[in-house]
Amino acid sequence: MSSTDDPTVPVLFEDPSLLIVRKPSGMPVLPDQSGDRDLLTILRDGRNEPGLELPHRIDRPVSGVVLLARNASVNSAMNDLFRERLVIKHYRAIVEGCLPEGEQEWKLDNALRHDTKSRRAIVIRDPSPTDEMLRITVRRLAQGDRYALVGITPLGGAFHQIRAQLAAWGHVIKGDVKYGARRGEKDRSIALHAHALRFTHPVLDVPIFVEADQPSSPIWLALSSMTAGGAVRS
């Protein structure tokens, strides 16, 4: 980490083309009406890199991996990779309730619409043949009395896709009151973590895999300790 880096935004990977960091929950990735410090401004100012761009974003209450491009051509190339679904995104979440017995993995398919008034993604209960079906794959990692730790791989990246699809399945993310969680967190975070990205480097044409440590709050640590040897595999 260079002396100009913000200690709240650890650098996970960097080279002349890309900068990949771990965003803390509660920090917006772009300037918004709150006026709070945002990830892009912190990095542009702190590193004196006004050309940094964001081909990849995660929600304000979510922690984890965020990728930035260091110039316009790399930003365009990364946007193409994301649009063509050639970037594999792995998430972890703590969800309410007990997962169905007997299975370890589920594929959830839903059509969604973006309700701009409520700023929510709404599951379309009776989709038409023209509605795009979105998929997330959910893996059981650990089950507690009231909460479960899951790994999630989305296909695509629609607005609030993971949050809406898990809630529609009956297992809302802990703290996500927007989608029906029983109670929120004091810091307004939700228990969703962007754990890793896997893709082919747009300039060097080599495989890249970057992961960010999950949150260290007691419930994350407790559920992680329930897996084999305390290790959590995506």
N, C-alpha and C positions, 0 to 999 in steps of 0.2 A: 504494500500500500504506500502510495506516495504521500508526502507531507501535505499535499493539497486535498487529499481525499477526506470526505466526511466520515467520521467513525460510525455513524448510524447507517451507512450504506456501504457495506463491505464489497470489495471487488472480487469476483469469482474467476474472471477470465478477461484478458485483454490482449490485443495485438493491433497492428496498424489499421485494421478494418473494423473490429468489433470491440465493444465494451459490455461485459455482462456483470450485473451486480445483484445483490440481495436487498430487495426493498423491505423495509419494516412495515408491519400492518399500521394503518392509520395515516400513511403518507400518500397524498395523491401523486399520480405519475405526471400530471400536467397541471398548470395553473387552473384554479377554479374560483368560484365566488367566495369561498371561505377565506381566501388570502393566506392560507397556511403554506409553509414551505413545500414545494413540490420537487419530485425526483429530477425531472429534466432540468429545471433551473439550478438546483443544487449542483448537479454534475457539470452543466455548462459553465457556471460561474466558478465553481471550486477547482475545476481542472483547466479552466481557460480554453474550453473547446466549444465555441458557439455553434459549430457545425454538427454537433451531436443530434441525431434524430431517433424517433421511437417507432420502429416498425412493429413493436410488440408492447402490449399493455396488460396490466392486471388491475382489478378493482382496488379502490382505496382501502377497504378493510381487510384485504388479503395480503399476506406476506409472501416473499419468495423471489424466484429468478425473474429478472427483467433484462431483455437484450436491447442494446442501443447500437446504431450504426454510426460510423465516424465520418462518413461522407455521403453525398447524394446517390452515387452509383451503388454503393453497398446497401443503402437504405432501400433502393428500388429492387435490388436483387433479393434482399431478405423479405420484402413485401411479397415478391413473387413466390418465394418458398412457403411462406405462411398461407398465401391464397391457394396454392396448389396442394396444401396439406402435406408438405414434405418436411415440416418441423414437428417432431413428436413431443408432446407436452405431457408431463407427468405431474399430477397433483396428489396431495394427501389432505384428508379432511377428517374431522371428528363429527359424527352425525348422531342425532338422537335416536334412541330405541334399540331394539335387538334385531339384527338382520335375520332373514329367513334361514331356517335350519337346512342343513344338507348340501348347500351350495357354497362355493368359495368365490365365484365370479358371476356377474350379471351384466347383460348388455341392455341398456335402457335407450329406447328409441322414441322420440317425441318431435312433434312439430311445435314451433314456438312463434309467438309474435311479440314485438317490442311495444309495450304500452308506454309511450313517451310521457303521458300525464303523471303516471305513478312511478315512472322509471323502474319498471319491473318487466321481466320476461314472463309471458303468460303461456301456459301449455294449452294447445288447441286440442280439445277433447275429441272432436270428430273431424280430423284433418281431411282435406280434399285431396284428390290425386295430384294436384298442382303444388301442394304444400311440401316444402323441403323437410325431410325427416333427418333429425340430428341424433347422433349417438354418443353416449359415454359408456365406457367399460369400467365397472366398479369391482374392486377386489377386496375381500375381507382380509384385514391385517391383524386385527385384535378386537375382541368383544368384551366389554365390561358390563356392569349391571344395568346402566342407563344409557351408555354411549358406546359407539363402535369407532374404531380407527379404520379408515378405508384408503386404498389407493385408487386413483381415477385417471383414466386416459380419455380425453375428449377427441372426437373426430371433428375437426374444424375449430371454430372459436367464436360462436355467436354470443351476443350480449347476454350476460348472466346465465349462460347455458348450464353450467354445472349446478349452480345454486337452484335454478328452477327445476331441473330434472330430478335432482335428489329430493327436493321438497315434494314434487308430484309423486315420487315413488313411496313417500311416507317416511322419509328419513332426512329431515331438514338439518342443515349444518348448524352446529352449536353456535348460538349467539346471533344467528341470522334472522332477526325479528322481521325484516322485510318479507321473508318467505315463510313466516309462521313459527319461528323458534319460540320456545316457552319464555325465555328471558334473554336480554342482551348482555354483552360484556361491558364492564365499567369503562374500558377504553374504546368501546364501539368497534372493536375488531370482530371478525368471525373466524371460526376454526377451519379455515381453508388456506392451504399453503401450496404455492407453485414450487414444486420440489425439484424439477429437472427439465432440461431441454436437450433434445438430440436432433442433429441435422448435419448436413454436409456443408462445410465452409464455402461461402459463395465465391471466394477468391482463390483459396488454396486447394479446394476440392479434396479436403480430408475430413474424416468424421470428427464431429465435436460432440462431447457429452459434458454438460455442466450441471451440477446439483447444488442446492442450498440446504444447509442444516434446517431441520424443522424447528418450530418454536420450542422453548425450554420451560414452558409453564408446567405446573404440577400434573395437569390432566394429560398433556402430551407425553410427558415422561412416564406416567403411570401406565398408559395404554401401550406405549412402545416397549415397556419392560415385560409385557405379557406375551410378546412374540418370542420365537425361539432365540435364546441367548440375548434377548433384549434388542436384537437387530431387526429393523423394519425394512423389508424389501418392497420396492414398488412393483 
